[in-house]
Amino acid sequence: MVQGGRKMSKRKEVALAAGVSEATVSHVINGTKYVSPELTMRVRKAIEEKGYRLNHAARCLATNRSGHLALIVNNLKNPRYAEVSEAMQGQARVRGYIVSTIDINLFNFTEDAVFDLISRNIDGVFLATYIDSMEPAVRRAYEHGIKIISGIPRFGKVLDVEYKNAIRDMVSCLAGLGHRRIAYLSGYSIKESSHEKYENFLDAMKEQGLLADKELIVDGQPPFVADMDAGYHAMKELLGRTRDFTAVFAVNDLVAIGAMKALREQELWVPGDVSVVGCDNIQFSAYMQPELATIRVPKAEMGRLAADMLCDIINGIPCEDAILTAKFQPGGTIGGIFKGRA
């Protein structure tokens, strides 16, 4: 476009088309300042319409940033993380960033792995999972200047889920239905400092005057992948110890589904013989027959917040810690018990 006999810059053309200033266009392109989602979408639409090609290499040199975030998970097969990743990637794109999702079981999170993140100039990391053995590597990344959000306060801003009230409501519901012997299937190591669900479960049992019998606690096994196989084998281990239980709380929905398969093989029916509760409310839990009772986690909100918090921190914009609230969601896999089994 020519204006006043001079060719207008592409950036100015984009600004005019979007109805914003050139500075706003620059902030959207470089992620250097917060721009509302509405204005960001207008600018990006104008960029596409005007055929403005962004020079990513020049942007990196100008800002000393890569525009690249990482999401660290512990099992890519778990649909929980797919929902978090989808929301995080969508919001990151609005802010001008891309996201790589990394499974710590495929990409062992050691100090060597940190060097890989540093060499790729990763700007920020959301630790959606954390185990104690990761601490040296996480600390090194943090000290190197990689921005981190996680459930661990000592490594920067906190983004986490509070399960205490949801687990209390779940145990209260089961106790109200007559359950006294409630098993816990961990999937992860109960010794991990980050494994708060187990502590919440113990507290909730105590509040109801119930004994959390150690015989009914099945700890996770290395490499601590809490999936359907882990749930299946955990339930077989529990049944090998005792059948004196009437309800099971599983650390996530996948573990619950695997446990239900092992129960069926022993002709123990859900919820007639054993009530089962999972956690995460992954999509296909609602399509099971009976529908799985679970603890609902705001996964999409977590993903969007992760992207916004990291982008804000990277660009020097103040942000607060965020603690999301889980909620107990009853379903068809819980029921009352016969008095003879109480």
Buried (B, 14 or more C-beta within 10 A) or exposed (E): EEEEEEEEEBBBBBBBBBEBEEEBBBBBBBBBEBBEEEBBBBBBEBBEEBEBEEEEEEBBEEBEBBBBBBBBBBBBEBBBBBBBBBBBBBBBBBBBBEBBBBBBBEBEBBEEBBBEBBEEEBBBBBBBBBBEEBBEBBBBBBEEEBBBBBBBEEBBBBBBBEBBBBBBBBBBBBBEBBBBBBBBBBBBBBEBEBBBBBEBBBBBBEEBEBEBBEEBBBBBBEEBBBBBEBBBBBBBBBBEEEEEBBBBBBBBBBBBBBBBBBBEEEEBEBBEBBBBBBBBBBEEBEEBEBBBBBBBBBBBBBBBBBBBBBBBBBBEEEBEEBEBEBBBBEBEBBBBBEEEBE
